[in-house]
Amino acid sequence: MRELDTHMPPVSVLTTTVGKEEDARRIASTAVRDRLAACVQVERIASHYVWQGTQCEDEEWRLVFKTLPTGMFALLRWLRAQHPYDLPQILVREEQASREYAAWVEDRLKV
């Protein structure tokens, strides 16, 4: 039986939402093409929130970017310039990944 690999390097995960599928696809494709993210998952969601005093329920598209901690600031700068919202939701967290997955993420980035 193989010994369990307990060293799990960090991978950064950035999440945002946009209101149009074409924006989600454009942003995801460009981030991967330009090697700012190793991959971007896009999923359709329903968002409930209050904006400027009005309760809203809208269809949105969630984008989940995978990068490394060293690439996060470049991705953030780029995303802020690309994002169609005046006040975008931008959430960042660090996850622990298998060595193999973290190596693949690193290989896909230009950092």
Phi, psi and chi 1 to 4 in degrees:
 res  aa     phi    psi   chi1   chi2   chi3   chi4
   1 MET       -  132.5 -173.7  171.0  178.7      -
   2 ARG   -69.8  139.8 -126.2  172.8   86.2  173.7
   3 GLU   -70.8  140.0 -174.2  175.9  -41.1      -
   4 LEU   -67.1  128.8 -179.5   63.1      -      -
   5 ASP   -80.8  112.0 -177.2    2.3      -      -
   6 THR   -93.2  -11.3   57.5      -      -      -
   7 HIS   -84.2  115.7  174.2   70.8      -      -
   8 MET  -123.7  106.1  -61.7 -173.7   73.9      -
   9 PRO   -68.6  159.7   10.1  -11.7      -      -
  10 PRO   -78.6  143.7   27.7  -33.5      -      -
  11 VAL  -129.0  134.4  169.0      -      -      -
  12 SER   -91.8  141.5  -68.0      -      -      -
  13 VAL  -123.5  123.7  179.1      -      -      -
  14 LEU  -114.5  133.0 -177.1  150.6      -      -
  15 THR  -122.3  137.0  -56.5      -      -      -
  16 THR  -146.5  172.5 -167.1      -      -      -
  17 THR  -132.9  152.6   56.8      -      -      -
  18 VAL  -136.4  162.1  -63.8      -      -      -
  19 GLY   -90.2  -12.4      -      -      -      -
  20 LYS  -127.6  138.6  -64.0  179.5 -177.3  174.1
  21 GLU   -59.7  -39.8 -178.6  179.0   11.0      -
  22 GLU   -64.8  -34.5   55.6  -92.8   22.1      -
  23 ASP   -65.4  -43.7  -73.2  -23.2      -      -
  24 ALA   -60.2  -47.0      -      -      -      -
  25 ARG   -65.7  -41.0  -69.7 -178.0 -178.8  -82.0
  26 ARG   -64.1  -47.8  174.5 -175.3   53.0   79.2
  27 ILE   -64.1  -45.8  -69.6  169.1      -      -
  28 ALA   -61.8  -48.3      -      -      -      -
  29 SER   -62.5  -43.9  176.8      -      -      -
  30 THR   -67.4  -41.1  -55.9      -      -      -
  31 ALA   -61.7  -39.8      -      -      -      -
  32 VAL   -72.6  -45.5  170.2      -      -      -
  33 ARG   -58.7  -41.8 -177.3 -164.6   69.2 -147.9
  34 ASP   -85.2    4.7  -68.2   -9.5      -      -
  35 ARG    62.5   33.2  -58.9 -177.4   74.6  172.8
  36 LEU   -87.4  -23.4  -66.3  162.1      -      -
  37 ALA  -138.8  143.7      -      -      -      -
  38 ALA   -72.3  -36.5      -      -      -      -
  39 CYS  -157.1  159.4   72.6      -      -      -
  40 VAL  -137.5  123.7 -177.1      -      -      -
  41 GLN   -94.0  138.0  -64.2  163.6  -42.8      -
  42 VAL  -122.1  127.6  177.2      -      -      -
  43 GLU  -139.3  145.4   48.6 -163.3   -8.9      -
  44 ARG   -82.8  133.5 -173.6 -180.0 -172.3  170.5
  45 ILE  -138.7  165.7   61.3  170.6      -      -
  46 ALA  -110.2  126.2      -      -      -      -
  47 SER  -110.5  135.5  -67.9      -      -      -
  48 HIS  -119.2  126.5  -60.7 -102.0      -      -
  49 TYR  -163.6  169.4   57.2   96.5      -      -
  50 VAL  -111.3  126.9  174.3      -      -      -
  51 TRP  -130.1  121.9  180.0 -112.0      -      -
  52 GLN    50.7   44.4  -62.5  178.0  -20.9      -
  53 GLY    83.1   -0.2      -      -      -      -
  54 THR  -115.2  131.2  -57.4      -      -      -
  55 GLN   -76.4  132.7 -174.1  160.5  -16.8      -
  56 CYS  -125.1  152.3  -56.4      -      -      -
  57 GLU  -137.1  115.1  177.5 -178.0  -13.2      -
  58 ASP  -135.0  152.0  -70.5  -46.4      -      -
  59 GLU   -79.1  132.4  177.4  178.8  -88.0      -
  60 GLU  -135.4  172.3  -73.6 -171.4  -61.8      -
  61 TRP  -121.5  121.1  -62.1   86.9      -      -
  62 ARG   -90.1  132.8 -179.8 -175.5  -57.9  140.0
  63 LEU  -114.1  130.8  -67.5   92.4      -      -
  64 VAL  -122.3  107.9 -179.2      -      -      -
  65 PHE   -93.7  140.6  -61.0   77.7      -      -
  66 LYS  -113.3  125.3  -50.4  -56.1 -174.0  -30.5
  67 THR  -147.2 -172.5 -169.8      -      -      -
  68 LEU  -105.2  158.7  -66.2  177.3      -      -
  69 PRO   -53.5  -36.4  -28.8   36.4      -      -
  70 THR   -69.8  -19.0   54.9      -      -      -
  71 GLY  -100.6   -2.8      -      -      -      -
  72 MET   -64.4  -42.7 -177.5   53.7   69.1      -
  73 PHE   -67.4  -37.0  -70.0  110.5      -      -
  74 ALA   -64.0  -42.6      -      -      -      -
  75 LEU   -64.0  -43.3  176.7   58.5      -      -
  76 LEU   -60.9  -47.8  -80.3  167.7      -      -
  77 ARG   -58.6  -46.2  -81.1 -168.9  -56.9  -85.4
  78 TRP   -63.8  -46.3  174.9   85.1      -      -
  79 LEU   -63.3  -41.5 -178.2   59.5      -      -
  80 ARG   -59.7  -36.4  -75.4 -172.4  176.8  122.4
  81 ALA   -73.1  -27.7      -      -      -      -
  82 GLN   -91.3  -22.7  -60.3  -63.2  -45.5      -
  83 HIS   -69.9  133.6 -150.9  -70.0      -      -
  84 PRO   -79.0  -13.1   27.1  -32.8      -      -
  85 TYR   -86.2  147.5  -74.2  179.5      -      -
  86 ASP   -67.1  -39.2  -67.8  -26.3      -      -
  87 LEU  -129.2   83.9  177.6   61.0      -      -
  88 PRO   -75.5  146.1   26.0  -31.3      -      -
  89 GLN   -75.6  119.6  167.4 -161.5  -78.5      -
  90 ILE  -130.7  113.2  -63.2  177.5      -      -
  91 LEU  -119.1  136.8  -55.9  172.9      -      -
  92 VAL  -128.7  137.1  176.2      -      -      -
  93 ARG  -144.0  160.8   66.9 -177.3 -172.5  -83.7
  94 GLU  -110.3  132.2 -167.4  171.2  -76.7      -
  95 GLU  -116.5  157.9  -59.9  -77.4  -13.9      -
  96 GLN   -97.1  130.9  -56.9  -52.7  -55.9      -
  97 ALA  -120.9  159.5      -      -      -      -
  98 SER   -61.9  153.6   68.7      -      -      -
  99 ARG   -57.0  -41.0  -75.8 -176.5 -164.0 -147.2
 100 GLU   -65.3  -43.8  -62.5   83.4    3.5      -
 101 TYR   -67.6  -43.9 -175.1   75.4      -      -
 102 ALA   -61.2  -38.9      -      -      -      -
 103 ALA   -65.1  -39.2      -      -      -      -
 104 TRP   -64.3  -44.3  175.3   79.9      -      -
 105 VAL   -58.8  -47.6  169.4      -      -      -
 106 GLU   -59.5  -41.6 -177.3  175.6   17.8      -
 107 ASP   -64.3  -30.4 -174.7   57.5      -      -
 108 ARG   -82.0  -14.0  -66.0  -61.8  -43.3  134.8
 109 LEU   -97.8  161.0  -59.1  176.0      -      -
 110 LYS   -99.0   14.0   64.2  179.2  178.2 -176.6
 111 VAL   -81.9      -  -67.2      -      -      -
